[in-house]
Amino acid sequence: MAIVDLEDGVSRDRKAEARKAARELLGGREGLSPLAFVRINSPAGAEGRADLEAAVMPQLAGVMVPKVGSAAQIEMLDWTLTRLERACGAPEGQVSVLPLLETAAGLEAAREIARSSPRVCALALGVADLSADLGARIGPSSPLLAAARAELVVACRSAGVGPPLDPVHLDLLDLAGLRAEAVAARQMGFQGKACIHPRQAEVVAAVFAPTPEEREWAERLLSAFAAAEQEGRSALVVDGEFVDYAVVARARRILRLPDQGQAATRSQ
């Protein structure tokens, strides 16, 4: 996934220039991921509305929405996107929405936001603004980060949308720290991690992609389970591990993962 950033990555006096460049980039799609998202400014303001007018076209996969604090914000955005899709000839409902939760209000409303529209594909966590909003320093080992991650995982799962995206790692030279954060996020149930530079994407992709050993385990387990079901059994032991439907679901999720893990890279 590639995310073209029109929000914090662009100074106020260059917003119009950035919108023009984003539209040209999306229209040409040269060198851009098939999953092309745009991070807009708040859709409640003039800049955000202009971002949507410029970005919504048949080539756009979705929009990342900053500082979402309520389901009502996404419901209104859904209506706007439908109007813009009809105007440009894009299929209605094509543009997905990736709400970025980076305030206390957003975390509190995470479950309602995840259910607010069929367009919501997942939730994303933003730590820099959340730290400022809470007046706290949220580091990699912070209990607040663990709590926020857990809330997003539960919200996404209960709403039936995709697993969430972890925040960016701001130190471009600290690839070891980036990898440690990605490993922790994957263990908590995240599907990927946002990146602010292409050099980070390779590390993140490697962490979130299933290993050959995980794939082999999943394939072996599903084969054994299929054979057991034909015999009328729904529980068995594979490699010393008790297997039931919950374990089977985990194996199926592994095999549905892409060969390259989900690294969302912002372009600015």
C-alpha positions as CSV (number, residue, x, y, z in Angstrom):
1,M,0.0,0.0,0.0
2,A,1.3,3.5,-0.9
3,I,-0.1,6.5,1.0
4,V,0.2,9.9,-0.6
5,D,0.4,12.4,2.3
6,L,-1.5,15.7,1.9
7,E,-1.8,16.4,5.6
8,D,1.1,16.8,8.1
9,G,3.8,16.1,5.4
10,V,2.8,19.2,3.5
11,S,3.2,22.8,4.7
12,R,0.1,25.0,4.7
13,D,1.4,27.2,1.8
14,R,1.9,24.2,-0.5
15,K,-1.3,22.3,0.0
16,A,-2.7,23.3,-3.4
17,E,0.5,22.3,-5.1
18,A,0.6,19.0,-3.3
19,R,-3.0,18.2,-4.4
20,K,-2.2,18.9,-8.0
21,A,0.9,16.6,-7.8
22,A,-1.2,13.9,-6.1
23,R,-3.8,14.0,-8.7
24,E,-1.2,13.7,-11.5
25,L,0.5,10.8,-9.7
26,L,-2.8,8.9,-9.1
27,G,-3.9,9.6,-12.7
28,G,-0.7,8.3,-14.1
29,R,-0.2,5.5,-11.6
30,E,3.5,5.3,-12.7
31,G,5.5,3.6,-10.0
32,L,2.6,3.7,-7.5
33,S,1.2,0.7,-5.7
34,P,-2.1,-0.7,-7.0
35,L,-3.4,0.0,-3.5
36,A,-3.1,3.8,-3.7
37,F,-4.4,5.7,-0.7
38,V,-4.3,9.5,0.0
39,R,-4.0,10.9,3.6
40,I,-6.3,13.9,3.5
41,N,-6.6,16.8,5.8
42,S,-9.7,16.8,8.1
43,P,-12.7,16.4,5.7
44,A,-14.6,18.8,8.0
45,G,-12.4,21.7,6.8
46,A,-11.8,23.4,3.5
47,E,-8.4,21.7,2.9
48,G,-9.8,18.3,3.5
49,R,-12.8,18.9,1.1
50,A,-10.4,20.2,-1.5
51,D,-8.2,17.1,-1.0
52,L,-11.2,14.8,-1.7
53,E,-12.3,16.8,-4.8
54,A,-8.8,16.3,-6.2
55,A,-8.1,12.7,-5.2
56,V,-11.3,10.8,-5.8
57,M,-11.0,9.2,-9.2
58,P,-11.3,5.7,-10.6
59,Q,-7.7,5.0,-9.7
60,L,-8.0,5.8,-6.0
61,A,-8.2,2.8,-3.6
62,G,-8.9,4.7,-0.4
63,V,-8.3,7.6,1.9
64,M,-6.6,7.8,5.3
65,V,-8.5,10.2,7.5
66,P,-6.5,11.9,10.4
67,K,-7.7,12.4,13.9
68,V,-11.0,10.6,13.6
69,G,-12.9,11.0,16.9
70,S,-16.4,9.8,16.2
71,A,-18.4,7.5,13.9
72,A,-20.4,10.5,12.7
73,Q,-17.2,11.9,10.9
74,I,-16.9,8.7,8.9
75,E,-20.7,8.6,8.1
76,M,-20.5,12.1,6.7
77,L,-17.4,11.2,4.7
78,D,-19.1,8.2,3.3
79,W,-21.9,10.4,1.9
80,T,-19.3,12.8,0.4
81,L,-17.3,9.9,-1.2
82,T,-20.5,8.5,-2.8
83,R,-21.2,11.9,-4.4
84,L,-17.6,12.2,-5.7
85,E,-17.6,8.7,-7.0
86,R,-20.8,9.3,-9.0
87,A,-19.3,12.5,-10.4
88,C,-16.1,10.9,-11.7
89,G,-17.6,7.6,-12.9
90,A,-15.9,5.5,-10.2
91,P,-17.9,2.5,-8.9
92,E,-20.0,3.5,-5.9
93,G,-18.3,2.2,-2.7
94,Q,-14.9,1.8,-4.4
95,V,-13.0,4.2,-2.2
96,S,-12.1,2.6,1.1
97,V,-11.6,4.5,4.4
98,L,-8.7,4.0,6.8
99,P,-9.5,6.1,9.9
100,L,-6.4,7.2,11.8
101,L,-7.0,7.2,15.6
102,E,-4.7,9.6,17.3
103,T,-6.7,11.1,20.1
104,A,-8.3,10.0,23.3
105,A,-11.7,10.5,21.7
106,G,-10.8,8.3,18.8
107,L,-9.6,5.5,21.0
108,E,-12.8,5.7,23.1
109,A,-14.9,5.5,20.0
110,A,-12.8,2.9,18.2
111,R,-15.5,0.2,18.0
112,E,-18.2,2.6,16.8
113,I,-15.8,4.0,14.2
114,A,-14.9,0.6,12.9
115,R,-18.6,-0.2,12.4
116,S,-19.5,3.3,11.0
117,S,-19.4,2.5,7.3
118,P,-18.9,-0.5,4.9
119,R,-16.0,1.6,3.5
120,V,-13.9,1.2,6.6
121,C,-11.2,-1.4,5.7
122,A,-9.2,-1.2,9.0
123,L,-8.1,1.2,11.7
124,A,-4.7,2.8,12.0
125,L,-3.0,4.1,15.1
126,G,-1.1,7.5,15.4
127,V,1.2,7.8,18.3
128,A,2.8,11.3,17.9
129,D,-0.5,13.1,18.1
130,L,-1.9,10.7,20.7
131,S,1.1,11.5,22.9
132,A,0.4,15.2,22.6
133,D,-3.3,14.8,23.2
134,L,-2.8,12.7,26.3
135,G,0.2,14.7,27.6
136,A,2.2,11.5,27.8
137,R,5.4,10.1,26.3
138,I,4.4,6.9,24.6
139,G,7.4,4.8,23.8
140,P,7.8,1.3,22.4
141,S,7.4,-0.3,25.9
142,S,4.8,2.1,27.2
143,P,1.7,0.5,28.8
144,L,-0.4,3.2,26.9
145,L,0.9,1.9,23.6
146,A,0.0,-1.7,24.5
147,A,-3.5,-0.6,25.6
148,A,-4.1,1.5,22.4
149,R,-2.9,-1.4,20.2
150,A,-5.2,-3.9,22.1
151,E,-8.2,-1.6,21.7
152,L,-7.7,-1.3,17.9
153,V,-7.2,-5.0,17.5
154,V,-10.5,-5.8,19.4
155,A,-12.4,-3.0,17.6
156,C,-11.3,-4.2,14.1
157,R,-12.1,-7.8,14.9
158,S,-15.5,-7.2,16.5
159,A,-16.5,-5.0,13.5
160,G,-15.3,-7.6,11.0
161,V,-12.8,-5.3,9.2
162,G,-9.2,-5.9,8.5
163,P,-6.6,-5.9,11.3
164,P,-5.1,-2.5,12.2
165,L,-2.0,-0.7,11.1
166,D,0.8,0.2,13.6
167,P,2.2,3.7,13.8
168,V,5.3,5.0,12.0
169,H,8.8,4.7,13.5
170,L,10.3,8.2,13.2
171,D,14.0,7.3,13.5
172,L,15.0,6.4,9.9
173,L,18.4,5.1,11.0
174,D,17.0,2.8,13.8
175,L,16.1,-0.2,11.7
176,A,16.6,-2.5,14.8
177,G,14.0,-0.5,16.7
178,L,11.7,-0.5,13.7
179,R,11.9,-4.2,13.5
180,A,11.3,-4.7,17.3
181,E,8.1,-2.5,17.0
182,A,6.9,-4.4,14.0
183,V,7.4,-7.8,15.8
184,A,5.5,-6.5,18.8
185,A,2.7,-5.3,16.6
186,R,2.4,-8.5,14.7
187,Q,2.3,-10.5,17.9
188,M,-0.6,-8.3,19.0
189,G,-2.6,-9.0,15.8
190,F,-1.7,-6.0,13.6
191,Q,-1.6,-6.6,9.8
192,G,1.2,-4.1,9.1
193,K,3.0,-1.0,10.1
194,A,3.1,2.5,8.5
195,C,6.5,3.6,7.1
196,I,7.7,7.1,6.4
197,H,10.6,6.1,4.1
198,P,11.0,3.3,1.5
199,R,14.1,1.9,3.4
200,Q,11.7,1.0,6.3
201,A,9.4,-1.0,4.0
202,E,11.7,-4.0,3.5
203,V,12.1,-4.5,7.3
204,V,8.3,-4.2,7.9
205,A,7.5,-6.5,5.0
206,A,9.9,-9.2,6.3
207,V,8.3,-9.1,9.8
208,F,4.7,-9.3,8.7
209,A,5.2,-11.9,5.9
210,P,4.6,-15.5,7.0
211,T,7.8,-17.4,7.3
212,P,8.4,-20.6,5.3
213,E,8.1,-22.6,8.5
214,E,4.7,-20.9,9.3
215,R,3.4,-21.7,5.9
216,E,4.6,-25.3,6.1
217,W,3.0,-25.7,9.6
218,A,-0.3,-24.2,8.3
219,E,-0.5,-26.4,5.2
220,R,0.4,-29.5,7.2
221,L,-2.2,-28.7,9.9
222,L,-5.0,-28.0,7.4
223,S,-4.3,-31.2,5.5
224,A,-4.5,-33.2,8.7
225,F,-7.6,-31.4,9.8
226,A,-9.3,-32.0,6.5
227,A,-8.6,-35.7,6.8
228,A,-9.9,-35.8,10.3
229,E,-13.1,-34.1,9.3
230,Q,-13.7,-36.7,6.7
231,E,-13.6,-39.2,9.5
232,G,-16.1,-37.2,11.5
233,R,-13.5,-35.7,13.9
234,S,-13.1,-31.9,14.6
235,A,-10.3,-32.2,17.1
236,L,-6.9,-33.8,16.8
237,V,-3.2,-33.5,17.7
238,V,-0.6,-32.3,15.1
239,D,3.0,-32.1,16.1
240,G,2.0,-32.4,19.7
241,E,-0.4,-29.5,19.5
242,F,-4.1,-29.8,20.2
243,V,-6.0,-28.6,17.1
244,D,-9.6,-27.5,16.9
245,Y,-11.4,-24.9,14.9
246,A,-9.7,-21.9,16.6
247,V,-6.3,-23.3,15.6
248,V,-7.5,-24.0,12.1
249,A,-8.7,-20.4,11.7
250,R,-5.2,-19.2,12.7
251,A,-3.6,-21.5,10.1
252,R,-6.0,-20.2,7.4
253,R,-5.2,-16.6,8.3
254,I,-1.5,-17.4,7.8
255,L,-2.1,-18.8,4.3
256,R,-4.2,-15.8,3.3
257,L,-1.3,-13.4,4.2
258,P,0.6,-12.0,1.2
259,D,4.1,-13.2,0.5
260,Q,5.2,-9.6,1.3
261,G,3.9,-8.2,4.5
262,Q,1.8,-5.1,4.7
263,A,4.0,-2.0,4.7
264,A,2.1,1.3,4.2
265,T,4.6,3.8,2.9
266,R,3.8,7.5,2.9
267,S,4.8,9.6,0.0
268,Q,5.1,13.3,0.5
